[in-house]
Amino acid sequence: MTTVEDFDRQAAEVGKAARQRVSRSALGEWKAEPGREDPVAILLKQNAKRVQSLVPIRMARMAESPFAFLRGAAAVMAYDLGSSPGTGLIAQLCGDAHLANFGLFATPERNLVFDVNDFDETLPGPFEWDVKRLVASVAVAALGNGCSDEDAASAAEATARGYREGIEEMTQQNSLDIWYDRVDAEQVIAQIPKKKFRKKAEKTVASARKRTSLQALEKLTEPDADGIPRIKNQPPLLVPITLPDETTVKSVLAEYRRSLPDQMRVLLNRYTLVDTAVKVVGVGSVGTRCFIALMMDKESGAPLFLQMKEADTSVLAPYQKPSRYQQQGHRVVAGQRLMQAASDIFLGWATGPKGVDYYWRQFRDMKGSADIENMTHHQLSNYGGLCGGVLARAHCRSGDPIAINTYIGGSDKFDKGMRDFAMSYSDQTMADYRLLLAAIEDGQVEVADNAY
């Protein structure tokens, strides 16, 4: 009979074998391969599949800073990671685990938790790919905020340490405890060392609690002649949709309902569709088809805003096994439910006309995010460590914590390897960013005059 100790021993052997494939120090090495594809060309390939009138907004947002470029260049980094040796220790990946893709949101019980919150690129893959994207984003953000190379490296190392310690903590829990584990907003505030920074975090939490459908109704709509709320026309970022698009939304809404669990279908049926609009969001997502739908409770008139967002193939797909979900919205929803401690009750998916896949979720469901651009070195270190810890828990819901922990080990070798990668890749990001600016200057890439 196979015992628990036998399973643990086998998992540890898997982790040890991974060290033979790629050492922890080698994991931290980065140098562009000869013949590396032009990063601007990778972005232009993505742009070709997007709404062309919105592409200049995407490029303008990416051109704002190296950190903004990194945010939008998930496909570039996926290409680079795909050419690097990997551990083979597989977990469900976020696929775009940069600092800005962590934040606060509401659980079904209406509590605020801190977790990964973007899954457009989710796919199973080597756990270190998410960690590398996270530590690289910390280094790029730190340098963009005026930190020294030494401080940027220290913040990246602290982030990797947060991940390592998170993995070690998960090995002390059973599978059910890992599944229930979550980081509440109050825990985040309690970990902040200085009072003035805690006050700022408390304001962020308070602001997140107010970001509801009711607030969105006040901000995004105005009454028509009959007193019915209609979404404002604020082109090009918010545009009430034309009839063909409205037909699309209603068709997809019907299929979306069928993707929901029975009890959620009953709840959604209490709402009626009032208005829809195109809504530009994010940095890397700009140009994908994204709509918001204003629903109203048939009995009380209370609003519910839903977001319908195009789901394309993950940027990781060319370098990993194909997703088991052929419908890309289903892939996003399944990955989110697998990684998050608690997920939006309105998550669902549908396929629209011309075979475009979408996923649905609540819009502005008490979401809150950190002010990354104004963080000091110490704040980035603490915040990066927090993100690393929740990413570790997210990976352990699908991956093997013992195998990953055995590979990482108890020393700081992994932390230092990730630090070295972060600093090398921050140099690469800066070089790629300059290429984008040059392409804009040469007229190869068009940018919008006003991106917000």
N, C-alpha and C positions, 0 to 999 in steps of 0.2 A: 504494500500500500504506500502510495506517495504521500509524504508528510508535508506540513507547511515548511519545515526546514529544508526539505528537498527542493521545493519550489523556489525558496529564497536563494539556495545555493546555485540553482540553475540560472536564475536571473542575474546573480552576481557574476557568473561565468560569462554571460552575454555581455555585461558591462566591461569585463576584463578583455574580452575578445575585441571589443570596439577600440580599446586603446592600441591594440596591435595594428588596426587599420589606420588609425590616425591618432597621434599622441595629443595631449592637451596643449602642449606648446605649439605643435604643428597646426592645431586648430586656430591658433592666433595669427598665423601667417597670411598675409594678403599681398599679392602682386598680380597686376593684370596680365592675363595670358597674351602671348603674341597673337595678333589677328583679332583681338577683342573687338566686338561689334561697336560701332559708333553709338553712344548712348542717345544722342539726338535722333538718330535713325530709328532706334527702338521706340522712342516716344512718338515719332511721326507715324509708325506702323499702328500704334494704338489709336492715334488720332483719326486715322482713316476710317475706323469703325464707329466713330462718334458723331454726335450732332454737330455738323460743321460750323454752324453759327456760334456755337459755344466754345469751340476749341481755342480761339484767341483768349478767352477768359482763363481757361486752364493754364495756358502758357504764361499769361501775365502773372497769375498767382504763383506758379513755380519759379518765376524769375525774381520774386521778391527777396529771396535770401537762400543761402545754401540749405538751411533746414526745410524751407518750403519746397525746394527742389527735391530733397531726399524724400519728403512726404509723398510727392507725386511720382517718384521714380521707382515704385515697387517693382516694375517690370525689369528695370535696369539691374537692380540688386538681385532679383531672382535669376537673371542671366548669369551674374557673377557667382552666385552661390552654386548654381548648377554646374559650374566648371571647377568647383573646389572639391577636395576629398571630404567625405562625410562619415559620421560614426555609424550610420545604419540603425541608430536607436530611434524608432519611429513613434511619433505622437501626432495627434491632431494639431495642426499649426494654425495660428491666426493668419499667417502669410504676409502680414503687414504690421508687425508689432513695434511700430515706432512710438515714441513717447506720447504723441497727441492722440493715439488710438486707445488710451486708457482713460477711465473717468468714472464719474458717478452716474447712476441711473436707479430707477425704482424697481423693486421686486414686486411680484404679484401681491405681496402682503402690504405694499406701499411703504416699505423701508428703503432707505438709501444704502446701496452697496458700491464698493469700488472694484472695478474689474476691467478686463479687456472688453472693448465695445465696438469693434469693427471687424467684420468677417467676410468682406467681399472676396478676399483671396484665400479663404480657408481651404486646407487640403492636408491629408496626412503626409508627413515628411520628417526628416531628421530634426530632432528637437533643437539642435544648435542653430538652425537657420533663423528661428524666431529670436533667439538670444542675440545672435549677431546683429540682426536688424535693430533690436532694442539698444544694445550698447553703442552701435554706430550713431544712432539718433541722439543719444546722450552726449557723445563727444562733439557732434556737429552743432547741437544746440548750445553746448557750453562755449565752444569757440565763437559762435555767433553772438553770444551774450557778453563777449569781451574777456572770457576767462583765458588764463595762460594754458599752454600745452600741458603743463604739469597738472593743473587743476582739472582740465578736461579729462586727462587720463585717469586721475583719481576718481572722478565722478563715474566714468565708465566701469572702473574696477569695482566700485561700490555697488553698481547695478548688477554686475555679474555675481558678486558676493551675495546679494539679496536673492538671486535665483538659486545659487548653490545652497544657501541655508534654507530656502523654501523647499527644495527637493529633499534635503535631509529631514526636515520636519515632517514631510509627507510619508517618509519611510516608517515613522513612528505611529502612523495611523492605519486603521483598516480601510478597506475600500469604501465602506459606507460613510465613515467619518470624512474621508477625502471628498466624497460627493456632497456632503452637507457643509463642508468648510466654506466660509465666506468672510470677506472683510467689510464690516459695516463702516459707515461714514464716521461714527464716533471713534472707532479704532484708529482711523486715519488721523483724526485730530489729536488723539491722545499720544500719537507717536511723534508729533511735531515738538521739537525741543524748546523753541523760543516763543514767548507769549505773543509777541507782535505778529509772528508768522501763524500762530494758532488762530488769532483774531481774523486774519485774512482768509484762512481755510474755513472758519465758521461762516464768514460772509458768502464764500463760494457754495457751501452746503445750503445755506438759507436761500440763496438765489436759485439753486437747483430745485429746491422744493416748490418754487413758484413757477417753474417752467412746465406748465401743463397745457392741455388743450384750451382751457379757458383763457390763459394768457395769450396763446397763439391767436385765439379768436379776436381778442382786443387789438393785437398788433398787426395781424395779417388781413383782416377783413373790414368791410364797411357795409352798412345797410343799403339795400336798393330801395326803389320807390315804394315797395310793399313792406319794407322793414325786414326783409330776409337778408341775412349776412352773406356777402359775396366777397370772394378773395380779391384783394386789390391788384390792380395792374401796375407792376413796377418793373418794366422790362429793363434789361434782359434776364434779370435774376428771378423774377416772380411774374408769371404771365398766365392769366386765365386761359384755358385751352380752347381751341377751335373744335368744331363739331366732330371732325374725324378722330381727333384725340379723345374727345369725350366718349365716343362710341367704343374706342379702345379700352378706356378705363372701365366702363360699365361691363364690357365683355370679360375683362380680366378680373374684375371684382367678383363676378359670378363664379369663376373658376377658383379664385382665392378662397371664397367661402367654403368650397368643397375640400380644401386642403386643411382646414381647421378641425380640431377635435370637436366632437358633437356638442359639448357644453359651450364652447366658444362660438360655435355657429348659432346657437340659440341666442347668445348675448349679442352678436353682431346683427342678427335679424331684428333687434329692437331699434336699430339705427337706420336712417334713410340718407341716401347720398344727396347732398345739397349743392356742392360745387367742387370743381377740380382745377388744378393749375400746374404748370411746369415750375419746378423749384430747383435752382442751381445750388448745389451743396458741396462742401469740402474743397480739396485741392486735386488729388488724383482722380476723384470721381467726376469732376466737371466734364461735361460732354456726353456722359452716359445719360440715358433717358430716365428722368426722375420726376415723379409727380407727387403732389399732396392732394388728399381728398378730405373735404370737410363733411363729416357725418353729423347728424343731429338725432338725439334720442327722441323717438316718436311721442313719448309721454311727457317728458320734462323739458325738451328742447335743449338739453345740455350738449355741448359740442364734443366731438371726438375727431381729432386729426390723425389720419393714417398717411404713411408714406409708401409709395410704390416705386421701387428702384430697380433699374435694369441690373441683371446679374449675368456677367460674361464669364467665359472660362477663366479660371484662376491663373494668375501670372506664374504660379508654380507648376502648372500642368505639363509644360514641355519637358520638365526635369524630374517628374515623379510619376508613379503609377496613375492611370486614369481614375477619376473619381467614380465611385459606385453609383453616383447620382447623375444621370444624364441631363436632368433638368437643373440648370445652374442655380435657380432660386432655391430649389430643394437642397442643393449642396450647401448654400450659405446658411439656411435655417438649421440644417442638421449639424453643421459644424459649430454654429453659435450655441445651440442647446447642449452640445457635448462639452464645450469648453467653459461656458459661463456657470457660475454658481447658481444664478437665477436668471431666467430669460423672460422677455416680453410675452405676455399671454396672447398677443395678436400676431405673432410670427406666422407667416404662411407664404405660399408661392403660387404662381400661375404663369402660363405662357400666353403672350399676346399675339396679335397679328404679325405676320412675317417671321414667326418662330422666335420672337424676342422673349427671353425668360426674365421674369421679375420676381422679387420677393417683397413682402409687405411687412410693415411693423408700425408701431405707434410713432408719431412725430412729436418730439419734445416731451418725452415721458420723464420729467424730472431729471433731465440730463445736465451734468455739470462737468467742467473741464478746468485743468490747471492753467495758469498764466505762464507758460513755459518760456516765452521770450524775455521775461523779466526775472527769471530765477537766477540766484547766485550759485556759485560753485557748491556751497553746502546744501542749498535747497535742491539742486539737481542731483546731488549724491543721495540725499534722503528720498527724494521722489523716485529716482531711478531704482533704488533698492526696494521700495514699495512695489513698483511695477514688476520688478524681477521676481518678487515673492509671489504675487498673484499669477504671474505667467507660469511659474513652477507648478502651482496648484492646478491651473488649467491644463497643463501638459499631463499631469499625473492622473487626470480623469480618464485618459485614453492610453497613455504610455505606461511603461513599467518603471515605477519610482526607484526600485532597488537596482535595476540595471543602469539607469541614468545616474543614480547616486554613486554606484560603484565606479562608473567611468569618471565622474567628476572628482571623486575623492574628497577627503577632509581637509586637505591643504589648500593654499591659495594659488596653486598652479593654474587651475581653470580660470580663476578671476584674472590673473595676470595675462593669460593667453587671450581672453576676451578683450582685455584692455588694449593689448597690442593690436588686435584686429581692429578695434574701434578707431584707434588713432591712424592706422594705415588706411582704413576705408574712409575716414573723414578727409584725408588728403585726396583720395580718389573722387569723393563727392565734390570737393571744391574744384578739381580739374574738370569734372563733368559739367558742373554748374557754369564754369567759364565757357565751355563749349556751347552751352545753350545761349548764353549772353551773346557770344560771337555770331551764332546762327540768327539771333534776333537782329543784331546790328547789320548783318549781311542781307536781311530781308528773306532769309530762308524760312523763318518762323514768324508768324504774325501774332502780335499781342494786342489785347484790348486796351484802350485808353483808361477805362475804369473797370477794374475787376471785381468791385464789391458794391 
